């Protein structure tokens, strides 16, 4: 029977080996984890295939342009990345959840608006490089601020560049889609101008005495 000193001497031999083995296993695990992560973080494994206009399902707000990337090594794996630069759009998809929303864009649920107007406008969507002439819009105001701009009917948009419009079909957006976040500043200014002119016309009419 071994005494305590013999057991202690044996443990001193085994203990360093145990720590070394644990370190080795941990290193192998971390290396495998890094290799697995690198499959997804390596840009060379991703291919950009098309541009997509995303619509936030809960609020029907068009969120802008996103580039779709597919993974070259993992089947049925893709990612969507927001792009601020103008992007040719090849399709429309619906998404849910708040993680799609950048901090500066917080679409609101439908509410009771202080004023609603129906307008006809040549609409430009710079982020999507798209336009639609003679577009029927329903415009909502809250506290005299432009809060929501909806398409009154299903609308087909075509390509548009600074050099002018093209006839190439681009995408369809359904009626009810809120485009206020991606509407060009010039279109927003035009909306305010048209509404102001309507209000002035209404005021002039109200001043005509009844016969």
Secondary structure, 3 states (H helix, E strand, C coil): CCCHHHHHHHHHHHHHHHHHHHHHHHHHHHHHHHHHHHHHHCHHHEEEEEEEEEEECCCCEEEEEEEEEEECCCCCCEEEEECCCCCCCCEEEEECCHHHCCCCCCCCCCCCCCEEEEEEEEEEEHHHCEEEEEEEEEEEEECCEEEEEEECCCEEEEEEECCEEEEEEEEEECCCCECCCCCCHHHHHHHHHHHHHHHHHHHHHHCCCCC
